[in-house]
């Protein structure tokens, strides 16, 4: 799966030139010694927790009451009947779909715009990219201030136009859209940069040749730009899918999952079960479901990407 | 195409570009604006595009009265330590992976796992990590976070450094080895000085990631004295809804390090951010 020649090329460096028997023993295996600390950290912090999660999820584990007993698949059965968890999955998928689609579409459009050799581009591009450089909590702070019902800018504008103010974050029909908008504002610049890099690697002579053949602007876009850009676009979709699926910080800070459960997401659900109620077994079961979901989505998608790249 | 139509379409392009700049910058200006306004002004119900009586009182309040200096200290300490650990361990791994052949394709397994980690939502590791740190009797929140953040920073460091190590010609070390230097000496004296720019770039991306991190900090830092900056800001948002001045001031100050660092790594921006996503 890795590009050829990506790692060590050819024979590799010869091992062992140290003096003394201990030195030789050490230097013979130096490549393993050098990799060991990183591999150990990965094992302890990621591989083991993922397996351990599966084990905990088969137990009733109420941390505060110090209960730990085998429960079989009861946690999973309970999850499948828990309306809030199912709503969290539905909300998460809705957030993923809306945010990813909007960010990739907008980002691609903006990349085309900023590829049009406008004057002042070198000044404008860093400004446009600024939102993605801010810490996410600062982004939340900005938008909470803008969205505020009584004193926020948006409602001030609506009122001065004689319109009814909107409950941006406390109307169950609007709250999720408001959070999606924040994500779009923050991460569209990322898609823009990614696609722009792809655009700038398309050689000019292709367009010149097409122009000589009498292709229209639209045809040049449809038959040159789009096919050559498809990998970047798919990569952008994959990266945004993975990133939006874990949505937690924005929801935690801006709505706390409410009003009702209109912005409840899977991450938030796991957080609350695990670290407000300390039902660790149940939270672990929800975590396992979440891992399976994200793996299913990303593996299916990545496999299609690889396949298309080969053909 | 007739000239007039070209001119008109150029104007449309410029207007949309300017519009985009405005949409990107305006909310940030609004934060600056709010941080400098007196509470009286932003609660007056009038929309003012700039502060009429600019004041720095909120900056003083947030840093001194609300303890942000301490949160900055926590965040900085954790970011620096986690980054140092990742860059050190990650650079050893990257060196090894670009120089040697491994049995059973260990190298590929390692790297693909490093990518796979980035697809896993951080929240799902939190229950087992929480229990693990309890069982190991590790109670120092800073130590816990420095370790836990390796989940984010180590794959990032390894993947970024791989490219830099690959570009260093192997002949340089081999010359040193034939001169009688040991492998470790060659690594320290010849290779590391040459990859310094790479180490710096990887370090900056690690710092940005950690400075931003929210999930683990929220779960492990349970008392205010352990809070990192993002947790402090979240507390501000959720608990004191209209203390906007200090909130805006704190947010701006906490963004500054990131903005400064970003300027340094502009060249690697895409590489780093794509890695943060997954690659």
Interface residues (C-beta under 8 A of the other chain):
Chain A: X1 X2 X6 X7 X8 X11 X12 X13 X15 X17 X18 X23 X27 X30 X31 X32 X34 X35 X37 X38 X39 X41 X42 X45 X46 X47 X48 X49 X50 X52 X53 X56 X110 X113 X114 X116 X118 X121 X124 X126 X127 X128 X129 X130 X131 X132 X133 X134 X135 X136 X137 X138 X140 X141 X142 X143 X144 X145 X146 X148 X151 X153 X156 X157 X160 X185 X189 X190 X193 X194 X197 X235 X238 X239 X240 X242 X243 X245 X246 X248 X249 X252 X253 X254 X256 X266 X267 X270 X271 X274 X275 X280 X283 X284 X287 X288 X290 X291 X294 X295 X298
Chain B: X13 X14 X16 X17 X18 X20 X21 X23 X24 X25 X27 X28 X30 X31 X34 X42 X43 X45 X46 X47 X89 X90 X92 X93 X95 X96 X97 X98 X99 X100 X101 X102 X106 X107 X108 X110 X111 X112 X113 X114 X117 X118 X119 X120 X121 X122 X123 X124 X125 X126 X127 X128 X129 X130 X131 X132 X147 X148 X150 X151 X154 X158 X166 X170 X173 X174 X177 X182 X183 X184 X211 X212 X214 X215 X218 X219 X229 X230 X233 X234 X236 X237 X238 X241 X242 X244 X247 X248 X250 X251 X252 X254 X255 X258 X259 X262 X266 X269 X270 X273 X274 X277 X278 X279
